[in-house]
């Protein structure tokens, strides 16, 4: 592989874009399989699959980097609890009670929450152009979600699922900002394996409780394929790409790429459901890309 190709594949903006693509599929599947796969089971098994994929890449670094890992356990514990054990679980619970429209809209406030936390705890401020970019991008999200009619936003009925989704938004913002405290020198695969193990340990009791309530996976081709996709792409590759991208461009810019999720949701609907985009899709996509361009512009 040439150096040019290598640089392209490790470009942080490309990695963050691919992450948004993978996570868009996760939202759709999380809503689509809610009758076959309960939320705790979905969260537990997605990370169990991801852990099996991460482990062979992490073990070679364990012996040499164990002292660094042991020394940096507090941030790894917190990141594992909120990023692995918290966000996705809250989102899957939310999708049991609320529409995908509400979930996508509320999820789009992650960049705003991330910027607020960065300002409060790290003293980081956006430049004027970056702030304008965030607002423009958020307007693009709302244009798509509202289907071009902003009266739709005023008639959204908030429910229990929306409360869970707001909790997920706050948790993910904390995770994104918390990546700044990752222990230095620990290989990304080893750190992700440690975080995943922490998340699985937190999810396992909740998963057992769910089974005790009589809620179990309805095993069929669709549910198994969904678990495989979620374990490989949003969990394994998505977290690798997101952690790397945020590590290079920072929490504020990295979180803005969450706004690409409605864009990819629209494109996936065109490809797989043969839905025809309307004018508001094109306008929303244009605003989102314009906002990201303004925010990432040197």
C-alpha positions in Angstrom: 0.0 0.0 0.0 1.4 3.4 -1.0 1.9 6.2 1.6 -0.9 8.2 -0.2 -3.4 5.4 0.2 -2.3 4.8 3.8 -2.8 8.5 4.7 -6.3 8.4 3.0 -7.4 5.4 5.1 -6.2 7.0 8.3 -7.6 10.4 7.6 -9.6 11.3 10.8 -12.4 12.9 8.9 -12.9 9.8 6.8 -12.8 7.6 9.9 -15.5 9.8 11.6 -17.6 9.7 8.4 -17.5 5.9 8.3 -18.4 5.8 11.9 -21.5 7.9 11.3 -22.4 5.5 8.4 -22.0 2.4 10.7 -24.0 4.0 13.5 -26.8 5.0 11.2 -27.4 1.3 10.5 -27.2 0.6 14.2 -30.1 3.0 14.9 -32.2 1.5 12.2 -31.6 -2.0 13.3 -32.0 -1.2 16.9 -35.6 0.0 16.2 -36.3 -2.8 13.6 -35.4 -5.8 15.8 -37.0 -4.5 19.1 -39.6 -7.2 19.0 -37.0 -10.0 18.5 -34.0 -8.8 20.5 -34.6 -7.1 23.9 -32.4 -4.0 24.6 -30.1 -5.5 27.2 -29.5 -8.6 25.1 -28.8 -6.4 22.1 -26.3 -4.3 24.1 -24.6 -7.3 25.7 -24.2 -9.5 22.6 -23.0 -6.7 20.4 -20.2 -6.1 22.8 -19.5 -9.7 23.3 -19.0 -10.1 19.5 -16.9 -7.0 19.4 -14.7 -8.2 22.3 -14.0 -11.5 20.5 -12.8 -9.4 17.5 -10.7 -7.0 19.6 -9.1 -9.6 21.8 -6.6 -11.1 19.3 -5.4 -7.6 18.4 -5.1 -6.6 22.1 -3.4 -9.6 23.7 0.0 -9.1 22.0 0.3 -5.7 23.8 -1.0 -6.8 27.2 2.3 -8.1 28.8 4.4 -5.1 27.8 1.8 -2.4 28.5 0.1 -3.9 31.6 1.9 -1.4 34.0 0.5 1.5 31.9 -2.9 0.0 31.7 -3.0 -0.6 35.5 -1.8 2.9 36.2 -4.5 4.4 34.0 -7.4 2.3 35.2 -9.7 5.2 36.5 -10.3 6.8 33.0 -10.6 3.4 31.4 -13.2 2.3 34.0 -15.3 5.5 33.5 -15.0 5.3 29.6 -16.0 1.7 29.7 -19.0 2.3 31.9 -20.3 5.3 29.9 -19.2 4.6 26.3 -19.7 0.8 26.2 -22.1 0.0 29.0 -24.1 3.2 29.0 -24.8 5.0 25.7 -25.9 2.1 23.6 -28.0 0.5 26.4 -29.8 3.8 27.0 -30.4 4.2 23.2 -31.8 0.7 22.8 -34.1 1.2 25.7 -35.2 4.5 24.2 -36.0 2.8 20.9 -38.4 0.5 22.7 -40.6 3.5 23.5 -39.9 6.3 21.0 -39.9 6.7 17.2 -36.7 6.7 15.2 -37.5 10.3 14.3 -37.4 11.4 17.9 -34.3 9.3 18.6 -32.4 10.8 15.6 -33.4 14.3 16.5 -32.4 14.0 20.1 -29.2 12.2 19.2 -28.2 15.2 17.0 -27.8 17.3 20.2 -24.6 15.3 21.0 -22.3 17.9 19.5 -24.1 20.7 21.5 -23.8 18.7 24.7 -20.1 17.9 23.9 -19.3 21.5 23.3 -21.0 22.6 26.6 -19.1 20.0 28.6 -15.8 20.9 26.9 -16.4 24.5 27.8 -17.4 23.8 31.4 -14.6 21.3 32.3 -11.8 21.9 29.8 -12.3 25.6 29.1 -12.4 25.0 25.4 -14.2 27.6 23.2 -15.3 27.4 19.6 -14.2 30.0 17.2 -17.0 32.1 15.6 -16.7 30.2 12.3 -16.9 26.8 14.1 -19.9 27.9 16.2 -21.7 29.0 13.0 -20.8 25.6 11.4 -22.4 23.8 14.4 -25.6 25.8 14.1 -25.8 25.4 10.3 -25.3 21.6 10.6 -27.9 21.3 13.3 -30.4 23.2 11.1 -29.7 20.6 8.4 -30.5 17.8 10.8 -33.8 19.4 11.8 -34.7 20.0 8.2 -34.5 16.3 7.4 -36.1 15.2 10.7 -39.0 17.7 10.3 -39.4 16.8 6.6 -39.2 20.4 5.6 -42.1 21.4 7.9 -40.9 22.9 11.2 -44.4 22.6 12.6 -43.5 18.9 12.9 -40.9 19.8 15.6 -43.5 21.7 17.7 -45.8 18.7 17.6 -43.3 16.1 18.7 -44.6 14.2 21.7 -41.8 13.6 24.2 -42.2 10.3 26.2 -40.3 7.9 28.4 -38.1 6.8 25.4 -37.1 10.4 24.8 -35.9 10.7 28.4 -33.8 7.7 27.9 -32.4 9.1 24.7 -31.5 12.4 26.4 -29.6 10.4 29.0 -27.8 8.6 26.1 -26.9 12.0 24.6 -25.4 13.2 27.9 -23.5 9.9 28.4 -22.0 10.0 24.9 -20.9 13.6 25.3 -19.1 12.7 28.5 -17.5 9.8 26.8 -16.3 12.0 23.9 -14.8 14.6 26.2 -13.4 11.9 28.5 -11.3 10.5 25.6 -8.9 13.3 26.3 -7.9 11.5 29.6 -7.0 8.2 27.9 -3.8 6.8 29.4 -0.9 7.7 27.2 1.2 5.0 25.7 -1.5 2.2 25.8 -2.2 0.7 22.4 -5.6 1.6 21.1 -6.6 -2.1 20.7 -5.6 -2.9 24.3 -7.5 0.1 25.6 -10.6 -0.7 23.7 -10.5 -4.3 24.9 -10.2 -3.1 28.5 -13.1 -0.6 28.0 -15.2 -3.3 26.4 -14.5 -5.7 29.3 -15.6 -3.1 31.8 -18.8 -2.4 29.8 -19.6 -6.2 29.5 -19.1 -6.6 33.3 -21.7 -3.8 33.8 -24.1 -5.1 31.3 -24.1 -8.8 32.4 -26.2 -8.3 35.6 -28.7 -6.2 33.6 -28.8 -8.9 30.9 -29.5 -11.6 33.5 -32.2 -9.5 35.1 -33.9 -9.1 31.6 -33.8 -12.9 31.1 -35.4 -13.3 34.6 -38.2 -11.0 33.4 -38.9 -13.5 30.6 -37.5 -11.4 27.8 -35.2 -13.5 25.5 -33.9 -13.3 22.0 -36.2 -14.7 19.3 -33.5 -16.6 17.4 -33.9 -16.3 13.6 -31.9 -15.3 10.6 -32.8 -11.7 10.9 -31.9 -11.3 14.6 -28.6 -13.2 14.2 -27.6 -11.1 11.1 -28.5 -7.9 13.0 -26.3 -8.9 16.0 -23.5 -9.8 13.6 -23.7 -6.4 11.9 -24.0 -4.4 15.1 -21.1 -6.3 16.7 -18.7 -5.9 13.7 -19.4 -2.5 12.3 -20.9 0.0 14.9 -19.1 -1.7 17.8 -15.7 -3.0 16.6 -14.9 -0.8 13.7 -17.0 2.2 14.7 -15.3 2.6 18.1 -11.9 2.2 16.7 -12.5 4.8 14.1 -14.3 7.2 16.4 -11.6 7.0 19.1 -8.9 7.6 16.5 -10.7 10.4 14.9 -11.6 12.3 18.1 -8.0 11.7 19.3 -6.7 13.6 16.3 -9.3 16.4 15.7 -10.7 16.9 19.3 -14.0 16.3 20.9 -15.9 19.3 19.5 -15.1 18.6 15.9 -15.3 14.9 16.2 -18.8 14.9 17.8 -20.1 17.1 14.9 -19.9 14.1 12.6 -22.9 12.6 14.5 -24.9 15.0 12.3 -24.1 12.8 9.3 -26.3 10.1 10.7 -29.6 11.5 9.2 -27.7 11.9 5.9 -26.7 8.3 5.8 -30.1 7.3 7.0 -31.6 9.0 3.9 -29.1 7.4 1.6 -29.6 3.9 3.1 -33.3 4.3 2.6 -32.8 5.1 -1.1 -30.4 2.2 -1.6 -32.2 -0.6 0.3 -35.8 0.6 0.5 -36.0 2.4 -2.8 -37.4 5.5 -1.2 -37.3 8.7 -3.3 -35.6 11.7 -1.6 -37.6 14.9 -1.4 -36.3 18.5 -1.6 -35.9 18.7 2.2 -33.5 15.8 2.1 -31.2 17.6 -0.4 -31.5 20.9 1.6 -30.7 19.2 4.9 -27.8 17.3 3.5 -26.4 20.5 2.0 -26.7 22.3 5.3 -25.0 19.5 7.2 -22.1 19.3 4.9 -21.8 23.1 4.8 -21.8 23.2 8.6 -19.1 20.5 8.9 -17.0 22.3 6.3 -17.2 25.5 8.2 -16.3 23.8 11.5 -13.3 21.8 10.1 -12.1 24.7 7.9 -8.6 25.8 8.8 
